[in-house]
Amino acid sequence: MTQSTILAAGTDNSTSTDVAVAAGAVATIGIFAASGSVTQGMKAVVYVDTPGTDNRLIDLDSVTRQVQVNGPATYRVVRVNAPSAFGVWSET
């Protein structure tokens, strides 16, 4: 499996690059702190791409730091303003 950063660490609202998951495949999407560990106030929202508005799937935070997603689908993550820097990674 290959792990990559899909959203560099920061504190501002920002959207990751897309994570395309092939039919029958599984990927993991998670958050990481720029330094130290993921703390309260760090939050990112995972969305599923649809022909209309993206569908909200799950919130990643200090309690839920990663999620497994299934294909076929395309996912993206939106970081919500945070008190300290964090980013988003995926492993496919």
C-alpha positions as CSV (number, residue, x, y, z in Angstrom):
1,M,0.0,0.0,0.0
2,T,1.1,3.5,-0.7
3,Q,0.7,6.3,1.8
4,S,0.6,10.0,0.7
5,T,-0.2,13.4,2.1
6,I,-3.4,14.7,0.3
7,L,-3.6,17.9,2.3
8,A,-0.4,19.6,3.7
9,A,-0.5,20.6,7.4
10,G,-2.1,23.9,8.1
11,T,-4.7,25.6,10.2
12,D,-7.0,27.2,7.6
13,N,-10.1,25.9,5.8
14,S,-8.7,23.9,2.8
15,T,-9.7,21.0,0.6
16,S,-7.5,17.9,-0.1
17,T,-6.8,16.4,-3.5
18,D,-9.2,13.7,-4.6
19,V,-8.8,10.1,-3.5
20,A,-10.2,7.9,-6.2
21,V,-10.8,4.3,-5.0
22,A,-11.3,1.6,-7.7
23,A,-14.2,-0.9,-7.6
24,G,-13.6,-3.5,-5.0
25,A,-10.6,-1.6,-3.5
26,V,-10.3,-0.1,0.0
27,A,-8.4,3.0,1.1
28,T,-7.7,4.6,4.5
29,I,-8.0,8.4,5.0
30,G,-6.7,10.0,8.2
31,I,-5.4,13.1,9.9
32,F,-2.0,13.9,11.4
33,A,-0.6,16.7,13.6
34,A,2.2,18.8,12.2
35,S,3.9,18.2,15.6
36,G,2.9,16.3,18.6
37,S,-0.4,14.4,18.4
38,V,-3.9,15.1,17.1
39,T,-5.7,17.2,19.7
40,Q,-9.1,18.6,20.4
41,G,-10.1,21.3,17.8
42,M,-8.5,19.5,14.9
43,K,-11.4,18.5,12.6
44,A,-11.7,17.4,8.9
45,V,-14.8,16.3,7.1
46,V,-14.7,13.5,4.6
47,Y,-17.0,13.8,1.6
48,V,-18.0,11.4,-1.2
49,D,-18.1,13.0,-4.7
50,T,-21.5,12.8,-6.4
51,P,-23.0,14.3,-9.6
52,G,-24.7,16.9,-7.4
53,T,-23.5,18.2,-4.1
54,D,-20.9,16.1,-2.3
55,N,-22.2,13.9,0.5
56,R,-20.8,14.2,4.0
57,L,-19.4,10.8,5.1
58,I,-17.7,11.3,8.5
59,D,-15.8,13.8,10.6
60,L,-12.2,13.1,11.5
61,D,-11.0,14.5,14.8
62,S,-9.0,13.7,18.0
63,V,-11.4,10.7,18.7
64,T,-11.9,9.4,15.1
65,R,-8.5,9.9,13.4
66,Q,-9.0,7.7,10.4
67,V,-11.6,5.9,8.3
68,Q,-11.6,3.1,5.7
69,V,-13.5,3.9,2.5
70,N,-14.6,1.6,-0.3
71,G,-14.7,1.9,-4.0
72,P,-15.8,2.6,-6.5
73,A,-16.0,6.2,-5.3
74,T,-14.0,9.5,-5.2
75,Y,-13.5,11.1,-1.8
76,R,-12.1,14.5,-0.7
77,V,-11.5,16.0,2.7
78,V,-12.1,19.6,4.0
79,R,-10.1,20.8,6.9
80,V,-12.0,23.1,9.3
81,N,-10.1,26.0,10.8
82,A,-7.9,24.7,13.7
83,P,-6.0,26.0,16.6
84,S,-2.8,24.1,15.5
85,A,-1.6,22.7,12.2
86,F,-2.6,19.3,10.9
87,G,-2.9,17.6,7.6
88,V,-4.6,14.7,5.9
89,W,-3.1,11.5,4.5
90,S,-4.4,8.5,2.5
91,E,-3.2,5.0,1.9
92,T,-4.4,3.1,-1.1
